[in-house]
Amino acid sequence: MHHYQTKLLPTVENDLDEIINYYTINVGVHIAAQFLDEFEQQLQTLKRDPFFQTRYNEVRCLAVGKFPFLIHYTADEKDKMVWIHGVIHTSRNPTDKWIY
């Protein structure tokens, strides 16, 4: 099996900063750390097999463990690349953030 590389688009850093800040301030640093651990685990999953459910157009989603967030990404089978577009709360409409 060929492994894929992952690349986070610049907007993902903002998404992660917002999520980590929220959990740190409102819930606790241990929950923020747990979120990051689960996010990293899901990136490893995407490196092994990125072909999860397509949600809209070519964008696929993968849940961040038990947290109410989805990793929105596209996978390029030819180049073995996974492009992470955002990490969005499940209650939000991703088309409000991006135009697809």
C-alpha positions in Angstrom: 0.0 0.0 0.0 1.3 3.4 -0.9 1.2 6.0 1.8 -0.1 9.5 1.1 1.4 12.8 2.2 -0.8 15.4 3.9 -0.6 19.1 3.4 -2.5 21.6 5.6 -3.7 24.7 3.7 -3.0 28.0 5.6 -6.6 28.3 6.8 -6.3 25.1 8.8 -3.8 26.7 11.2 -6.5 29.3 12.0 -9.1 26.6 12.4 -6.9 24.7 14.8 -5.9 27.8 16.8 -9.6 28.7 17.3 -10.5 25.2 18.4 -7.5 24.9 20.8 -8.2 28.3 22.3 -11.8 27.5 22.8 -11.1 24.2 24.5 -8.3 25.7 26.6 -10.3 28.6 27.9 -13.7 27.0 28.2 -13.1 23.3 29.0 -9.4 22.9 30.0 -6.0 22.4 28.6 -6.2 18.6 28.9 -9.2 18.6 26.5 -7.4 20.8 24.1 -4.4 18.4 24.1 -6.7 15.5 23.6 -8.3 17.2 20.6 -4.8 17.7 19.1 -3.9 14.1 19.7 -7.0 12.9 18.0 -6.5 15.3 15.1 -2.9 13.9 14.6 -4.2 10.4 14.8 -6.7 11.1 12.0 -3.9 12.7 9.9 -2.1 9.3 10.2 -5.3 7.5 9.1 -5.5 9.8 6.0 -1.9 9.0 5.2 -2.8 5.3 5.0 -6.2 5.5 3.4 -7.8 8.8 2.5 -10.8 7.6 0.6 -13.6 8.2 3.1 -17.1 9.6 2.3 -17.3 12.3 -0.3 -19.5 15.1 1.1 -19.7 17.6 -1.7 -17.9 18.0 -5.0 -14.6 16.3 -4.4 -14.4 17.2 -0.7 -14.3 14.3 1.7 -14.7 14.4 5.5 -13.3 12.5 8.4 -14.4 13.0 12.0 -11.9 14.1 14.7 -12.5 11.2 17.1 -15.2 12.0 19.6 -15.1 15.7 19.0 -17.8 17.5 17.0 -15.4 18.5 14.2 -14.8 17.2 10.6 -11.6 17.4 8.7 -12.5 18.6 5.2 -10.0 17.4 2.6 -9.4 16.4 -1.0 -7.3 13.4 -2.1 -5.2 13.2 -5.2 -4.6 9.5 -6.0 -2.1 10.2 -8.8 0.2 12.4 -6.7 -0.5 10.5 -3.4 -1.4 13.8 -1.7 -4.1 14.7 0.8 -4.9 18.4 0.9 -6.5 19.5 4.3 -8.9 22.4 3.6 -10.3 23.0 7.0 -11.4 21.6 10.4 -15.0 22.7 10.9 -17.6 22.1 13.7 -20.3 19.8 12.6 -23.0 22.5 13.2 -21.4 24.8 10.7 -22.0 24.9 6.9 -18.7 24.5 5.2 -20.0 26.3 2.1 -20.2 29.4 4.3 -16.4 29.2 4.7 -15.5 28.2 1.2 -17.0 28.5 -2.2 -17.3 25.1 -3.9 
